[in-house]
Amino acid sequence: MQVSIDISMYPLSDDYLRPIQAFIDRLHELDGVQVACNTLSTQVFGDYHTVMSAMTDELEAVFSKNPHTVFVMKLVGTNRCGFDPE
């Protein structure tokens, strides 16, 4: 099964850009997932178990360094990478 995740990260600190960029950089290093970024959020695509396992590890890494971080995630049960609505 494939999944798409739209994720936004909100570190509740004055130094918020550095942890966001570090999180995105780590996502790009993951094997077996596709990552697309835009100005509002980041999308992660791939096999459900691969993506969710990676998200578990990456969220834990963020929370261990900065527990005052909010994540907003939307999931779709298909791989929407490259989807064109037209």
Gaussian input, Z-matrix of N, CA and C with variables (Angstrom, degrees):
# hf/3-21g

backbone

0 1
 N
 C     1     B1
 C     2     B2     1     A1
 N     3     B3     2     A2     1     D1
 C     4     B4     3     A3     2     D2
 C     5     B5     4     A4     3     D3
 N     6     B6     5     A5     4     D4
 C     7     B7     6     A6     5     D5
 C     8     B8     7     A7     6     D6
 N     9     B9     8     A8     7     D7
 C    10    B10     9     A9     8     D8
 C    11    B11    10    A10     9     D9
 N    12    B12    11    A11    10    D10
 C    13    B13    12    A12    11    D11
 C    14    B14    13    A13    12    D12
 N    15    B15    14    A14    13    D13
 C    16    B16    15    A15    14    D14
 C    17    B17    16    A16    15    D15
 N    18    B18    17    A17    16    D16
 C    19    B19    18    A18    17    D17
 C    20    B20    19    A19    18    D18
 N    21    B21    20    A20    19    D19
 C    22    B22    21    A21    20    D20
 C    23    B23    22    A22    21    D21
 N    24    B24    23    A23    22    D22
 C    25    B25    24    A24    23    D23
 C    26    B26    25    A25    24    D24
 N    27    B27    26    A26    25    D25
 C    28    B28    27    A27    26    D26
 C    29    B29    28    A28    27    D27
 N    30    B30    29    A29    28    D28
 C    31    B31    30    A30    29    D29
 C    32    B32    31    A31    30    D30
 N    33    B33    32    A32    31    D31
 C    34    B34    33    A33    32    D32
 C    35    B35    34    A34    33    D33
 N    36    B36    35    A35    34    D34
 C    37    B37    36    A36    35    D35
 C    38    B38    37    A37    36    D36
 N    39    B39    38    A38    37    D37
 C    40    B40    39    A39    38    D38
 C    41    B41    40    A40    39    D39
 N    42    B42    41    A41    40    D40
 C    43    B43    42    A42    41    D41
 C    44    B44    43    A43    42    D42
 N    45    B45    44    A44    43    D43
 C    46    B46    45    A45    44    D44
 C    47    B47    46    A46    45    D45
 N    48    B48    47    A47    46    D46
 C    49    B49    48    A48    47    D47
 C    50    B50    49    A49    48    D48
 N    51    B51    50    A50    49    D49
 C    52    B52    51    A51    50    D50
 C    53    B53    52    A52    51    D51
 N    54    B54    53    A53    52    D52
 C    55    B55    54    A54    53    D53
 C    56    B56    55    A55    54    D54
 N    57    B57    56    A56    55    D55
 C    58    B58    57    A57    56    D56
 C    59    B59    58    A58    57    D57
 N    60    B60    59    A59    58    D58
 C    61    B61    60    A60    59    D59
 C    62    B62    61    A61    60    D60
 N    63    B63    62    A62    61    D61
 C    64    B64    63    A63    62    D62
 C    65    B65    64    A64    63    D63
 N    66    B66    65    A65    64    D64
 C    67    B67    66    A66    65    D65
 C    68    B68    67    A67    66    D66
 N    69    B69    68    A68    67    D67
 C    70    B70    69    A69    68    D68
 C    71    B71    70    A70    69    D69
 N    72    B72    71    A71    70    D70
 C    73    B73    72    A72    71    D71
 C    74    B74    73    A73    72    D72
 N    75    B75    74    A74    73    D73
 C    76    B76    75    A75    74    D74
 C    77    B77    76    A76    75    D75
 N    78    B78    77    A77    76    D76
 C    79    B79    78    A78    77    D77
 C    80    B80    79    A79    78    D78
 N    81    B81    80    A80    79    D79
 C    82    B82    81    A81    80    D80
 C    83    B83    82    A82    81    D81
 N    84    B84    83    A83    82    D82
 C    85    B85    84    A84    83    D83
 C    86    B86    85    A85    84    D84
 N    87    B87    86    A86    85    D85
 C    88    B88    87    A87    86    D86
 C    89    B89    88    A88    87    D87
 N    90    B90    89    A89    88    D88
 C    91    B91    90    A90    89    D89
 C    92    B92    91    A91    90    D90
 N    93    B93    92    A92    91    D91
 C    94    B94    93    A93    92    D92
 C    95    B95    94    A94    93    D93
 N    96    B96    95    A95    94    D94
 C    97    B97    96    A96    95    D95
 C    98    B98    97    A97    96    D96
 N    99    B99    98    A98    97    D97
 C   100   B100    99    A99    98    D98
 C   101   B101   100   A100    99    D99
 N   102   B102   101   A101   100   D100
 C   103   B103   102   A102   101   D101
 C   104   B104   103   A103   102   D102
 N   105   B105   104   A104   103   D103
 C   106   B106   105   A105   104   D104
 C   107   B107   106   A106   105   D105
 N   108   B108   107   A107   106   D106
 C   109   B109   108   A108   107   D107
 C   110   B110   109   A109   108   D108
 N   111   B111   110   A110   109   D109
 C   112   B112   111   A111   110   D110
 C   113   B113   112   A112   111   D111
 N   114   B114   113   A113   112   D112
 C   115   B115   114   A114   113   D113
 C   116   B116   115   A115   114   D114
 N   117   B117   116   A116   115   D115
 C   118   B118   117   A117   116   D116
 C   119   B119   118   A118   117   D117
 N   120   B120   119   A119   118   D118
 C   121   B121   120   A120   119   D119
 C   122   B122   121   A121   120   D120
 N   123   B123   122   A122   121   D121
 C   124   B124   123   A123   122   D122
 C   125   B125   124   A124   123   D123
 N   126   B126   125   A125   124   D124
 C   127   B127   126   A126   125   D125
 C   128   B128   127   A127   126   D126
 N   129   B129   128   A128   127   D127
 C   130   B130   129   A129   128   D128
 C   131   B131   130   A130   129   D129
 N   132   B132   131   A131   130   D130
 C   133   B133   132   A132   131   D131
 C   134   B134   133   A133   132   D132
 N   135   B135   134   A134   133   D133
 C   136   B136   135   A135   134   D134
 C   137   B137   136   A136   135   D135
 N   138   B138   137   A137   136   D136
 C   139   B139   138   A138   137   D137
 C   140   B140   139   A139   138   D138
 N   141   B141   140   A140   139   D139
 C   142   B142   141   A141   140   D140
 C   143   B143   142   A142   141   D141
 N   144   B144   143   A143   142   D142
 C   145   B145   144   A144   143   D143
 C   146   B146   145   A145   144   D144
 N   147   B147   146   A146   145   D145
 C   148   B148   147   A147   146   D146
 C   149   B149   148   A148   147   D147
 N   150   B150   149   A149   148   D148
 C   151   B151   150   A150   149   D149
 C   152   B152   151   A151   150   D150
 N   153   B153   152   A152   151   D151
 C   154   B154   153   A153   152   D152
 C   155   B155   154   A154   153   D153
 N   156   B156   155   A155   154   D154
 C   157   B157   156   A156   155   D155
 C   158   B158   157   A157   156   D156
 N   159   B159   158   A158   157   D157
 C   160   B160   159   A159   158   D158
 C   161   B161   160   A160   159   D159
 N   162   B162   161   A161   160   D160
 C   163   B163   162   A162   161   D161
 C   164   B164   163   A163   162   D162
 N   165   B165   164   A164   163   D163
 C   166   B166   165   A165   164   D164
 C   167   B167   166   A166   165   D165
 N   168   B168   167   A167   166   D166
 C   169   B169   168   A168   167   D167
 C   170   B170   169   A169   168   D168
 N   171   B171   170   A170   169   D169
 C   172   B172   171   A171   170   D170
 C   173   B173   172   A172   171   D171
 N   174   B174   173   A173   172   D172
 C   175   B175   174   A174   173   D173
 C   176   B176   175   A175   174   D174
 N   177   B177   176   A176   175   D175
 C   178   B178   177   A177   176   D176
 C   179   B179   178   A178   177   D177
 N   180   B180   179   A179   178   D178
 C   181   B181   180   A180   179   D179
 C   182   B182   181   A181   180   D180
 N   183   B183   182   A182   181   D181
 C   184   B184   183   A183   182   D182
 C   185   B185   184   A184   183   D183
 N   186   B186   185   A185   184   D184
 C   187   B187   186   A186   185   D185
 C   188   B188   187   A187   186   D186
 N   189   B189   188   A188   187   D187
 C   190   B190   189   A189   188   D188
 C   191   B191   190   A190   189   D189
 N   192   B192   191   A191   190   D190
 C   193   B193   192   A192   191   D191
 C   194   B194   193   A193   192   D192
 N   195   B195   194   A194   193   D193
 C   196   B196   195   A195   194   D194
 C   197   B197   196   A196   195   D195
 N   198   B198   197   A197   196   D196
 C   199   B199   198   A198   197   D197
 C   200   B200   199   A199   198   D198
 N   201   B201   200   A200   199   D199
 C   202   B202   201   A201   200   D200
 C   203   B203   202   A202   201   D201
 N   204   B204   203   A203   202   D202
 C   205   B205   204   A204   203   D203
 C   206   B206   205   A205   204   D204
 N   207   B207   206   A206   205   D205
 C   208   B208   207   A207   206   D206
 C   209   B209   208   A208   207   D207
 N   210   B210   209   A209   208   D208
 C   211   B211   210   A210   209   D209
 C   212   B212   211   A211   210   D210
 N   213   B213   212   A212   211   D211
 C   214   B214   213   A213   212   D212
 C   215   B215   214   A214   213   D213
 N   216   B216   215   A215   214   D214
 C   217   B217   216   A216   215   D215
 C   218   B218   217   A217   216   D216
 N   219   B219   218   A218   217   D217
 C   220   B220   219   A219   218   D218
 C   221   B221   220   A220   219   D219
 N   222   B222   221   A221   220   D220
 C   223   B223   222   A222   221   D221
 C   224   B224   223   A223   222   D222
 N   225   B225   224   A224   223   D223
 C   226   B226   225   A225   224   D224
 C   227   B227   226   A226   225   D225
 N   228   B228   227   A227   226   D226
 C   229   B229   228   A228   227   D227
 C   230   B230   229   A229   228   D228
 N   231   B231   230   A230   229   D229
 C   232   B232   231   A231   230   D230
 C   233   B233   232   A232   231   D231
 N   234   B234   233   A233   232   D232
 C   235   B235   234   A234   233   D233
 C   236   B236   235   A235   234   D234
 N   237   B237   236   A236   235   D235
 C   238   B238   237   A237   236   D236
 C   239   B239   238   A238   237   D237
 N   240   B240   239   A239   238   D238
 C   241   B241   240   A240   239   D239
 C   242   B242   241   A241   240   D240
 N   243   B243   242   A242   241   D241
 C   244   B244   243   A243   242   D242
 C   245   B245   244   A244   243   D243
 N   246   B246   245   A245   244   D244
 C   247   B247   246   A246   245   D245
 C   248   B248   247   A247   246   D246
 N   249   B249   248   A248   247   D247
 C   250   B250   249   A249   248   D248
 C   251   B251   250   A250   249   D249
 N   252   B252   251   A251   250   D250
 C   253   B253   252   A252   251   D251
 C   254   B254   253   A253   252   D252
 N   255   B255   254   A254   253   D253
 C   256   B256   255   A255   254   D254
 C   257   B257   256   A256   255   D255

   B1=1.4540
   B2=1.5228
   B3=1.3082
   B4=1.4619
   B5=1.5265
   B6=1.3388
   B7=1.4558
   B8=1.5259
   B9=1.3139
   B10=1.4659
   B11=1.5185
   B12=1.3323
   B13=1.4619
   B14=1.5186
   B15=1.3060
   B16=1.4630
   B17=1.5218
   B18=1.3360
   B19=1.4584
   B20=1.5236
   B21=1.3201
   B22=1.4630
   B23=1.5193
   B24=1.3253
   B25=1.4638
   B26=1.5152
   B27=1.3198
   B28=1.4667
   B29=1.5273
   B30=1.3400
   B31=1.4639
   B32=1.5284
   B33=1.3103
   B34=1.4603
   B35=1.5300
   B36=1.3311
   B37=1.4622
   B38=1.5224
   B39=1.3220
   B40=1.4642
   B41=1.5225
   B42=1.3235
   B43=1.4620
   B44=1.5282
   B45=1.3221
   B46=1.4680
   B47=1.5247
   B48=1.3237
   B49=1.4653
   B50=1.5274
   B51=1.3126
   B52=1.4674
   B53=1.5309
   B54=1.3462
   B55=1.4684
   B56=1.5317
   B57=1.3223
   B58=1.4675
   B59=1.5193
   B60=1.3301
   B61=1.4679
   B62=1.5254
   B63=1.3361
   B64=1.4659
   B65=1.5327
   B66=1.3253
   B67=1.4657
   B68=1.5301
   B69=1.3235
   B70=1.4687
   B71=1.5247
   B72=1.3340
   B73=1.4646
   B74=1.5264
   B75=1.3340
   B76=1.4701
   B77=1.5288
   B78=1.3211
   B79=1.4681
   B80=1.5222
   B81=1.3264
   B82=1.4679
   B83=1.5314
   B84=1.3239
   B85=1.4641
   B86=1.5253
   B87=1.3196
   B88=1.4634
   B89=1.5213
   B90=1.3207
   B91=1.4638
   B92=1.5219
   B93=1.3186
   B94=1.4566
   B95=1.5085
   B96=1.3312
   B97=1.4625
   B98=1.5215
   B99=1.3116
   B100=1.4613
   B101=1.5215
   B102=1.3313
   B103=1.4582
   B104=1.5196
   B105=1.3182
   B106=1.4685
   B107=1.5255
   B108=1.3103
   B109=1.4677
   B110=1.5195
   B111=1.3170
   B112=1.4585
   B113=1.5210
   B114=1.3037
   B115=1.4626
   B116=1.5245
   B117=1.3183
   B118=1.4608
   B119=1.5189
   B120=1.3260
   B121=1.4622
   B122=1.5220
   B123=1.3144
   B124=1.4572
   B125=1.5207
   B126=1.3204
   B127=1.4596
   B128=1.5255
   B129=1.3282
   B130=1.4554
   B131=1.5275
   B132=1.3403
   B133=1.4630
   B134=1.5202
   B135=1.3334
   B136=1.4533
   B137=1.5118
   B138=1.3388
   B139=1.4570
   B140=1.5250
   B141=1.3271
   B142=1.4705
   B143=1.5257
   B144=1.3271
   B145=1.4658
   B146=1.5267
   B147=1.3165
   B148=1.4652
   B149=1.5182
   B150=1.3289
   B151=1.4664
   B152=1.5238
   B153=1.3270
   B154=1.4616
   B155=1.5274
   B156=1.3175
   B157=1.4626
   B158=1.5290
   B159=1.3257
   B160=1.4679
   B161=1.5232
   B162=1.3292
   B163=1.4695
   B164=1.5270
   B165=1.3355
   B166=1.4652
   B167=1.5266
   B168=1.3287
   B169=1.4650
   B170=1.5243
   B171=1.3222
   B172=1.4679
   B173=1.5268
   B174=1.3233
   B175=1.4639
   B176=1.5243
   B177=1.3205
   B178=1.4645
   B179=1.5268
   B180=1.3313
   B181=1.4670
   B182=1.5237
   B183=1.3270
   B184=1.4682
   B185=1.5198
   B186=1.3246
   B187=1.4646
   B188=1.5294
   B189=1.3385
   B190=1.4645
   B191=1.5249
   B192=1.3362
   B193=1.4699
   B194=1.5180
   B195=1.3260
   B196=1.4644
   B197=1.5302
   B198=1.3298
   B199=1.4598
   B200=1.5262
   B201=1.3118
   B202=1.4669
   B203=1.5297
   B204=1.3148
   B205=1.4584
   B206=1.5202
   B207=1.3201
   B208=1.4604
   B209=1.5262
   B210=1.3308
   B211=1.4566
   B212=1.5205
   B213=1.3156
   B214=1.4615
   B215=1.5233
   B216=1.3438
   B217=1.4578
   B218=1.5211
   B219=1.3403
   B220=1.4685
   B221=1.5193
   B222=1.3173
   B223=1.4525
   B224=1.5201
   B225=1.3316
   B226=1.4574
   B227=1.5251
   B228=1.3133
   B229=1.4536
   B230=1.5144
   B231=1.3185
   B232=1.4655
   B233=1.5237
   B234=1.3150
   B235=1.4605
   B236=1.5215
   B237=1.3147
   B238=1.4666
   B239=1.5282
   B240=1.3150
   B241=1.4615
   B242=1.5230
   B243=1.3004
   B244=1.4517
   B245=1.5087
   B246=1.3251
   B247=1.4635
   B248=1.5203
   B249=1.3075
   B250=1.4635
   B251=1.5234
   B252=1.3299
   B253=1.4654
   B254=1.5214
   B255=1.2998
   B256=1.4774
   B257=1.4911
   A1=108.58
   A2=115.48
   A3=122.74
   A4=110.26
   A5=115.95
   A6=121.22
   A7=109.54
   A8=114.82
   A9=122.89
   A10=107.13
   A11=115.93
   A12=120.98
   A13=108.61
   A14=115.56
   A15=122.51
   A16=105.40
   A17=117.23
   A18=120.27
   A19=110.93
   A20=114.99
   A21=122.40
   A22=107.80
   A23=115.81
   A24=122.14
   A25=109.15
   A26=115.86
   A27=121.80
   A28=110.18
   A29=118.08
   A30=119.68
   A31=109.05
   A32=116.80
   A33=120.86
   A34=109.10
   A35=114.98
   A36=121.52
   A37=108.63
   A38=115.49
   A39=119.94
   A40=111.32
   A41=116.82
   A42=122.12
   A43=108.56
   A44=116.30
   A45=119.86
   A46=113.42
   A47=118.92
   A48=119.97
   A49=112.68
   A50=117.03
   A51=120.52
   A52=112.12
   A53=120.20
   A54=118.49
   A55=113.37
   A56=117.23
   A57=119.66
   A58=109.94
   A59=116.96
   A60=120.29
   A61=110.95
   A62=117.25
   A63=120.45
   A64=110.76
   A65=117.04
   A66=121.65
   A67=110.47
   A68=116.77
   A69=120.80
   A70=110.74
   A71=117.27
   A72=120.67
   A73=110.92
   A74=117.25
   A75=120.22
   A76=111.09
   A77=117.45
   A78=119.69
   A79=110.89
   A80=117.10
   A81=120.93
   A82=112.18
   A83=117.79
   A84=121.49
   A85=113.03
   A86=118.01
   A87=121.46
   A88=111.69
   A89=115.55
   A90=121.29
   A91=109.77
   A92=116.29
   A93=121.16
   A94=115.84
   A95=117.96
   A96=120.74
   A97=109.27
   A98=115.07
   A99=121.56
   A100=107.45
   A101=116.27
   A102=121.70
   A103=108.78
   A104=116.08
   A105=122.22
   A106=107.72
   A107=116.29
   A108=121.25
   A109=110.19
   A110=114.53
   A111=120.29
   A112=107.33
   A113=118.13
   A114=120.56
   A115=113.50
   A116=118.52
   A117=120.94
   A118=114.62
   A119=117.33
   A120=119.71
   A121=109.77
   A122=114.26
   A123=122.13
   A124=107.51
   A125=116.45
   A126=120.96
   A127=108.86
   A128=114.75
   A129=122.13
   A130=107.13
   A131=116.25
   A132=121.87
   A133=109.88
   A134=116.37
   A135=119.98
   A136=112.42
   A137=114.29
   A138=121.48
   A139=109.57
   A140=116.10
   A141=121.30
   A142=112.52
   A143=117.21
   A144=120.21
   A145=111.59
   A146=117.28
   A147=120.86
   A148=110.83
   A149=115.89
   A150=120.87
   A151=111.01
   A152=117.71
   A153=119.89
   A154=111.76
   A155=117.62
   A156=120.66
   A157=110.37
   A158=115.68
   A159=119.99
   A160=110.98
   A161=117.23
   A162=120.37
   A163=110.90
   A164=116.95
   A165=120.34
   A166=110.47
   A167=116.45
   A168=120.85
   A169=111.93
   A170=116.94
   A171=120.44
   A172=112.21
   A173=117.92
   A174=120.14
   A175=110.53
   A176=116.62
   A177=119.57
   A178=110.87
   A179=117.22
   A180=120.72
   A181=111.05
   A182=116.83
   A183=120.49
   A184=110.28
   A185=117.23
   A186=120.60
   A187=112.30
   A188=117.60
   A189=119.35
   A190=111.14
   A191=117.34
   A192=121.33
   A193=112.34
   A194=116.68
   A195=120.73
   A196=109.08
   A197=116.76
   A198=119.15
   A199=113.39
   A200=117.03
   A201=120.95
   A202=109.74
   A203=115.03
   A204=122.83
   A205=108.06
   A206=116.10
   A207=122.18
   A208=108.18
   A209=116.63
   A210=122.57
   A211=108.53
   A212=116.30
   A213=122.44
   A214=105.73
   A215=116.04
   A216=120.70
   A217=110.53
   A218=114.71
   A219=121.88
   A220=106.65
   A221=117.01
   A222=121.88
   A223=110.81
   A224=114.75
   A225=122.56
   A226=106.62
   A227=117.79
   A228=122.24
   A229=115.43
   A230=117.81
   A231=123.47
   A232=108.08
   A233=115.92
   A234=120.49
   A235=108.21
   A236=116.72
   A237=122.60
   A238=112.12
   A239=117.63
   A240=120.61
   A241=109.39
   A242=115.92
   A243=121.09
   A244=114.55
   A245=117.76
   A246=120.97
   A247=110.47
   A248=115.75
   A249=122.16
   A250=107.63
   A251=118.12
   A252=120.20
   A253=114.30
   A254=117.84
   A255=119.01
   A256=112.39
   D1=140.64
   D2=179.15
   D3=-101.70
   D4=157.26
   D5=179.17
   D6=-144.33
   D7=152.72
   D8=171.64
   D9=-125.29
   D10=134.65
   D11=177.60
   D12=-123.59
   D13=131.16
   D14=170.99
   D15=-105.36
   D16=118.58
   D17=-172.55
   D18=-129.60
   D19=135.53
   D20=174.23
   D21=-123.32
   D22=139.00
   D23=-177.51
   D24=-118.29
   D25=132.41
   D26=-178.74
   D27=-128.62
   D28=88.28
   D29=173.93
   D30=-68.10
   D31=128.88
   D32=-178.17
   D33=-88.90
   D34=68.60
   D35=179.67
   D36=-154.28
   D37=163.16
   D38=178.32
   D39=-66.25
   D40=-34.32
   D41=-179.99
   D42=-93.06
   D43=73.43
   D44=-173.77
   D45=-95.48
   D46=-24.89
   D47=-175.77
   D48=-68.81
   D49=-41.96
   D50=-177.12
   D51=-60.39
   D52=-48.38
   D53=179.07
   D54=-65.67
   D55=-32.88
   D56=177.33
   D57=-64.57
   D58=-47.64
   D59=-179.38
   D60=-63.86
   D61=-39.26
   D62=178.43
   D63=-62.78
   D64=-40.98
   D65=177.85
   D66=-62.43
   D67=-47.26
   D68=179.32
   D69=-62.79
   D70=-42.06
   D71=178.88
   D72=-60.21
   D73=-41.80
   D74=178.23
   D75=-65.25
   D76=-38.18
   D77=177.60
   D78=-60.89
   D79=-40.34
   D80=-179.92
   D81=-65.61
   D82=-22.42
   D83=-179.74
   D84=-83.93
   D85=-10.23
   D86=-175.98
   D87=-70.96
   D88=139.23
   D89=175.33
   D90=-83.99
   D91=141.52
   D92=173.12
   D93=82.03
   D94=9.20
   D95=176.86
   D96=-130.44
   D97=152.23
   D98=173.52
   D99=-107.09
   D100=141.76
   D101=-178.26
   D102=-128.29
   D103=132.57
   D104=175.57
   D105=-129.30
   D106=134.14
   D107=-178.80
   D108=-117.23
   D109=147.47
   D110=169.10
   D111=-139.28
   D112=-172.20
   D113=-174.31
   D114=-73.91
   D115=-14.86
   D116=-176.49
   D117=-109.34
   D118=-27.53
   D119=-175.86
   D120=-161.96
   D121=177.86
   D122=176.63
   D123=-123.79
   D124=140.01
   D125=177.38
   D126=-112.16
   D127=140.33
   D128=178.62
   D129=-125.48
   D130=132.65
   D131=-174.82
   D132=-130.61
   D133=145.98
   D134=173.64
   D135=154.24
   D136=-165.64
   D137=177.90
   D138=-60.20
   D139=134.96
   D140=-175.51
   D141=-52.26
   D142=-52.06
   D143=-175.43
   D144=-67.79
   D145=-37.16
   D146=177.93
   D147=-64.56
   D148=-48.40
   D149=-177.98
   D150=-66.06
   D151=-45.70
   D152=-176.98
   D153=-68.46
   D154=-35.40
   D155=175.47
   D156=-64.42
   D157=-43.00
   D158=177.67
   D159=-63.68
   D160=-42.12
   D161=179.14
   D162=-62.90
   D163=-41.08
   D164=177.81
   D165=-57.89
   D166=-47.73
   D167=-179.26
   D168=-65.47
   D169=-44.87
   D170=-176.34
   D171=-70.61
   D172=-38.64
   D173=176.88
   D174=-65.12
   D175=-40.94
   D176=177.59
   D177=-61.90
   D178=-40.88
   D179=178.82
   D180=-61.58
   D181=-42.43
   D182=178.70
   D183=-65.45
   D184=-49.31
   D185=-177.16
   D186=-64.26
   D187=-30.20
   D188=178.98
   D189=-69.09
   D190=-29.38
   D191=178.31
   D192=-90.15
   D193=-36.79
   D194=-177.77
   D195=-144.65
   D196=89.47
   D197=-178.57
   D198=-66.45
   D199=-14.13
   D200=179.36
   D201=-93.13
   D202=57.09
   D203=178.48
   D204=-126.10
   D205=136.67
   D206=177.82
   D207=-108.20
   D208=134.27
   D209=172.52
   D210=-115.92
   D211=137.91
   D212=172.07
   D213=-118.77
   D214=121.81
   D215=-176.85
   D216=-128.56
   D217=139.60
   D218=171.88
   D219=-122.60
   D220=134.80
   D221=-178.83
   D222=-120.14
   D223=142.64
   D224=174.92
   D225=-127.08
   D226=136.98
   D227=-175.28
   D228=-80.51
   D229=30.89
   D230=173.92
   D231=-144.77
   D232=163.79
   D233=175.60
   D234=-87.79
   D235=108.28
   D236=-176.73
   D237=-97.73
   D238=12.30
   D239=179.80
   D240=-60.40
   D241=126.16
   D242=179.79
   D243=78.19
   D244=8.30
   D245=-179.47
   D246=-61.60
   D247=131.86
   D248=176.39
   D249=-118.26
   D250=114.03
   D251=-174.92
   D252=-69.69
   D253=-5.12
   D254=-177.71
   D255=-98.88

